[in-house]
Amino acid sequence: MSRRISPVIPGFGLTLGYTLVYLSLLVLIPLGALFLKTTQLSWDQFWAVITAPRVLAALKLSFGTALIAALVNGVIGTLLAWVLVRYRFPGRKIIDAMIDLPFALPTAVAGIALTALYAPAGAVGKLAAEFGLKIAYTPLGITLALTFVVLPFVVRTLQPVLADIPREVEEAAACLGAKPLQVFRHILVPALLPAWLTGFALAFARGVGEYGSVIFIAGNMPMKTEILPLLIMVKLDQYDYTGATAIGVLMLVVAFVLLLLINLLQRRIETP
């Protein structure tokens, strides 16, 4: 007979119970209430709400700009994490602290600052206008705001992984004749990719639901620069609570499917 091995730290049942209660109160019950509210609509009414041209345009804009911002930060964030971990230089601590500013800064303040800078009358906006480029009140401005807000996710996710990769492994590969590109491809990429996907997923999820920093620089023009969170607020202002919850369910389902696919890809990469 096999003997059950007791864990070093007991209390699995108690901690599991606290975990389930905590998760239910903060996540499952509110999401369940969202779906329950939506059941007040018939299927035809629900379908009419989520397939309205204004909703589909906002859906495409919100998820498209969040995806682009996450990809941009995937590249820039990797470079920042590499520089901060692998090199020592004056001002490194200051730059490292600045990475967390989007976390500490209220998103509305970030939106106002970005709008003042990139609006047609702003310093950068004037310069861009001379080249025929408009940043504020366009999808480009929304992408820029999201890129600022989600910057820390990729950097902070990759930093500990980079710190744990021994440099001796790279040096040994170089001594055996591996070129820098081969070292990067066969040593660094396999070690960093799962963490990179995690940071990308976090950045994408935050970008999809971002509201405060976007509404100022977006211009909020229906069918052009109106994001889904703002459209939900418009529905709430019109006392259309079922319509707002229907759009919320749409956002939740689409985001869940995309994040699930990213997690499945990450699991497949991690499995040898």
C-alpha positions as CSV (number, residue, x, y, z in Angstrom):
1,M,0.0,0.0,0.0
2,S,1.2,3.5,-0.8
3,R,1.5,5.8,2.1
4,R,0.2,9.3,1.7
5,I,3.0,11.8,2.1
6,S,2.1,14.8,4.3
7,P,3.2,18.2,3.0
8,V,5.8,20.1,4.9
9,I,3.4,23.0,5.5
10,P,-0.1,21.7,6.3
11,G,-3.4,23.4,5.7
12,F,-4.2,22.6,2.0
13,G,-8.0,22.3,2.6
14,L,-8.2,25.6,4.6
15,T,-6.1,27.6,2.1
16,L,-8.0,26.1,-0.9
17,G,-11.2,27.2,0.8
18,Y,-10.0,30.7,1.3
19,T,-8.7,30.8,-2.3
20,L,-12.1,29.8,-3.7
21,V,-14.1,32.2,-1.5
22,Y,-11.7,35.1,-2.4
23,L,-11.9,34.2,-6.1
24,S,-15.6,33.9,-6.0
25,L,-16.2,37.2,-4.3
26,L,-13.8,39.2,-6.5
27,V,-14.2,37.5,-9.9
28,L,-16.8,34.8,-10.3
29,I,-19.8,36.5,-8.7
30,P,-19.4,39.9,-10.4
31,L,-18.9,38.2,-13.8
32,G,-21.9,35.9,-13.1
33,A,-24.0,39.0,-12.3
34,L,-22.9,40.5,-15.6
35,F,-24.1,37.4,-17.5
36,L,-27.3,37.3,-15.5
37,K,-28.1,40.9,-16.3
38,T,-27.7,40.1,-20.0
39,T,-30.3,37.4,-19.8
40,Q,-32.9,40.1,-19.6
41,L,-32.4,40.4,-23.4
42,S,-33.6,37.9,-25.9
43,W,-31.1,36.3,-28.2
44,D,-32.2,38.5,-31.1
45,Q,-31.9,41.7,-28.9
46,F,-28.5,40.6,-27.7
47,W,-27.3,39.9,-31.2
48,A,-28.6,43.2,-32.5
49,V,-26.7,45.1,-29.7
50,I,-23.3,43.4,-30.2
51,T,-23.5,43.4,-34.0
52,A,-24.4,47.1,-34.3
53,P,-21.9,48.9,-36.6
54,R,-20.9,51.3,-33.9
55,V,-20.2,48.4,-31.5
56,L,-18.2,46.5,-34.1
57,A,-16.2,49.6,-35.0
58,A,-15.3,50.1,-31.3
59,L,-14.5,46.4,-30.9
60,K,-12.1,46.5,-33.8
61,L,-10.5,49.7,-32.5
62,S,-10.1,48.6,-28.9
63,F,-8.7,45.1,-29.6
64,G,-6.6,46.3,-32.6
65,T,-4.9,49.1,-30.8
66,A,-4.4,47.0,-27.7
67,L,-2.7,44.3,-29.8
68,I,-0.4,46.7,-31.6
69,A,0.5,48.4,-28.2
70,A,1.3,45.0,-26.7
71,L,3.4,44.0,-29.7
72,V,5.3,47.3,-29.6
73,N,6.0,46.9,-25.9
74,G,7.0,43.3,-26.5
75,V,9.9,44.6,-28.6
76,I,10.7,47.7,-26.6
77,G,10.1,46.1,-23.3
78,T,12.5,43.3,-24.1
79,L,15.2,45.7,-25.0
80,L,14.7,47.8,-21.8
81,A,14.7,44.6,-19.7
82,W,17.9,43.5,-21.4
83,V,19.7,46.8,-20.8
84,L,18.6,47.1,-17.2
85,V,19.6,43.6,-16.3
86,R,22.8,43.1,-18.3
87,Y,24.5,46.5,-18.1
88,R,25.6,48.9,-15.4
89,F,25.6,52.6,-16.2
90,P,25.0,56.0,-14.5
91,G,21.3,56.7,-14.1
92,R,20.3,53.0,-14.3
93,K,18.3,53.1,-11.1
94,I,16.4,56.2,-12.2
95,I,15.4,54.6,-15.5
96,D,14.4,51.4,-13.6
97,A,12.2,53.4,-11.3
98,M,10.7,55.3,-14.3
99,I,9.4,52.0,-15.7
100,D,6.9,51.8,-12.9
101,L,5.5,55.4,-13.4
102,P,2.5,54.2,-15.5
103,F,1.5,52.1,-12.5
104,A,1.7,54.9,-10.1
105,L,0.4,57.7,-12.3
106,P,-3.4,58.1,-12.5
107,T,-4.4,57.2,-16.1
108,A,-6.4,60.4,-16.5
109,V,-3.3,62.4,-15.7
110,A,-1.4,60.4,-18.3
111,G,-4.1,61.0,-20.9
112,I,-4.1,64.7,-20.3
113,A,-0.3,64.9,-20.5
114,L,-0.2,62.9,-23.7
115,T,-3.0,65.0,-25.2
116,A,-1.2,68.2,-24.4
117,L,1.9,66.9,-26.0
118,Y,0.6,65.3,-29.1
119,A,-2.4,67.5,-29.9
120,P,-2.2,69.7,-33.0
121,A,-1.2,72.6,-30.7
122,G,1.2,70.6,-28.6
123,A,5.0,70.5,-29.0
124,V,5.2,67.1,-30.7
125,G,1.8,67.6,-32.5
126,K,3.0,70.7,-34.2
127,L,6.2,69.0,-35.4
128,A,4.2,66.0,-36.7
129,A,1.7,68.3,-38.5
130,E,4.6,69.7,-40.5
131,F,5.1,66.2,-42.0
132,G,1.4,65.7,-42.5
133,L,1.0,63.4,-39.5
134,K,-1.8,63.7,-37.0
135,I,-1.3,61.8,-33.7
136,A,-4.0,63.0,-31.3
137,Y,-7.7,62.1,-32.0
138,T,-6.6,59.2,-34.2
139,P,-6.1,55.4,-33.7
140,L,-2.3,56.3,-33.6
141,G,-2.9,58.5,-30.5
142,I,-4.8,55.7,-28.8
143,T,-2.1,53.2,-29.6
144,L,0.5,55.6,-28.2
145,A,-1.5,56.1,-24.9
146,L,-1.9,52.3,-24.5
147,T,1.8,51.8,-25.2
148,F,2.6,54.1,-22.4
149,V,0.2,52.5,-19.9
150,V,1.2,48.9,-20.5
151,L,5.0,49.5,-20.7
152,P,5.8,47.9,-17.3
153,F,4.2,44.5,-17.9
154,V,6.7,43.1,-20.4
155,V,9.7,44.7,-18.7
156,R,8.9,43.5,-15.2
157,T,8.0,40.0,-16.4
158,L,11.2,39.6,-18.3
159,Q,13.7,41.1,-15.8
160,P,13.8,38.2,-13.3
161,V,14.0,35.6,-16.1
162,L,16.9,37.5,-17.7
163,A,18.6,37.8,-14.4
164,D,18.4,34.0,-13.9
165,I,20.0,33.1,-17.2
166,P,23.7,32.4,-16.5
167,R,26.0,34.4,-18.8
168,E,28.3,31.4,-18.7
169,V,25.9,29.5,-20.9
170,E,26.1,32.2,-23.6
171,E,29.9,32.4,-23.2
172,A,30.1,28.6,-23.5
173,A,28.0,28.6,-26.7
174,A,30.2,31.4,-28.1
175,C,33.4,29.4,-27.3
176,L,31.9,26.4,-29.1
177,G,31.6,28.5,-32.3
178,A,28.0,29.8,-32.0
179,K,27.4,33.1,-33.6
180,P,25.5,35.9,-31.7
181,L,22.3,35.2,-33.7
182,Q,22.5,31.5,-32.9
183,V,23.0,32.2,-29.2
184,F,20.0,34.4,-29.2
185,R,17.9,32.0,-31.1
186,H,18.8,28.7,-29.3
187,I,19.5,29.9,-25.8
188,L,17.8,33.2,-25.0
189,V,14.6,32.8,-27.0
190,P,13.5,29.4,-25.5
191,A,14.2,30.8,-22.0
192,L,12.5,34.1,-22.5
193,L,9.5,33.2,-24.7
194,P,7.1,31.8,-22.0
195,A,7.7,34.9,-19.8
196,W,7.4,37.2,-22.9
197,L,4.0,35.7,-23.7
198,T,2.9,36.3,-20.1
199,G,4.0,39.9,-20.3
200,F,2.3,40.3,-23.7
201,A,-0.9,38.8,-22.4
202,L,-1.0,41.1,-19.4
203,A,-0.2,44.1,-21.6
204,F,-2.9,43.1,-24.1
205,A,-5.5,42.5,-21.4
206,R,-4.8,45.9,-19.7
207,G,-4.9,47.7,-23.0
208,V,-8.3,46.3,-24.0
209,G,-9.9,47.6,-20.8
210,E,-8.0,50.9,-20.6
211,Y,-10.3,54.0,-20.3
212,G,-8.8,56.9,-18.4
213,S,-5.7,57.6,-20.5
214,V,-7.5,57.0,-23.8
215,I,-10.6,59.1,-23.7
216,F,-8.6,62.4,-23.7
217,I,-6.4,61.6,-26.7
218,A,-8.9,59.6,-28.7
219,G,-11.4,62.4,-29.5
220,N,-14.2,59.9,-28.9
221,M,-15.7,60.1,-32.4
222,P,-18.2,57.3,-33.1
223,M,-17.1,54.9,-35.8
224,K,-13.6,56.4,-35.8
225,T,-12.0,56.8,-32.4
226,E,-14.6,55.5,-29.9
227,I,-13.4,52.6,-27.8
228,L,-15.6,49.9,-26.2
229,P,-15.1,51.0,-22.6
230,L,-16.3,54.5,-23.6
231,L,-19.3,53.0,-25.5
232,I,-20.3,51.2,-22.3
233,M,-20.2,54.4,-20.4
234,V,-22.4,56.0,-23.1
235,K,-24.9,53.2,-22.6
236,L,-24.9,53.7,-18.9
237,D,-25.4,57.4,-19.2
238,Q,-28.4,56.6,-21.4
239,Y,-29.7,54.2,-18.7
240,D,-29.4,51.3,-21.1
241,Y,-28.0,48.9,-18.5
242,T,-28.8,45.8,-20.5
243,G,-27.1,47.2,-23.6
244,A,-24.0,48.1,-21.5
245,T,-23.8,44.6,-20.0
246,A,-24.3,43.0,-23.5
247,I,-21.2,44.9,-24.7
248,G,-19.4,44.0,-21.5
249,V,-20.1,40.3,-22.1
250,L,-18.9,40.7,-25.7
251,M,-15.6,42.2,-24.5
252,L,-15.3,39.5,-21.8
253,V,-15.8,36.6,-24.2
254,V,-13.5,37.9,-26.9
255,A,-10.7,38.8,-24.4
256,F,-11.1,35.4,-22.7
257,V,-10.8,33.5,-26.0
258,L,-7.7,35.4,-27.0
259,L,-6.0,35.1,-23.6
260,L,-6.9,31.4,-23.5
261,L,-5.2,30.9,-26.9
262,I,-2.1,32.8,-25.6
263,N,-2.0,30.6,-22.5
264,L,-2.4,27.4,-24.6
265,L,0.5,28.5,-26.8
266,Q,2.6,29.3,-23.7
267,R,1.8,25.8,-22.2
268,R,2.8,24.2,-25.5
269,I,6.1,26.0,-25.6
270,E,6.9,25.1,-22.0
271,T,6.1,21.4,-22.5
272,P,9.2,19.7,-23.8
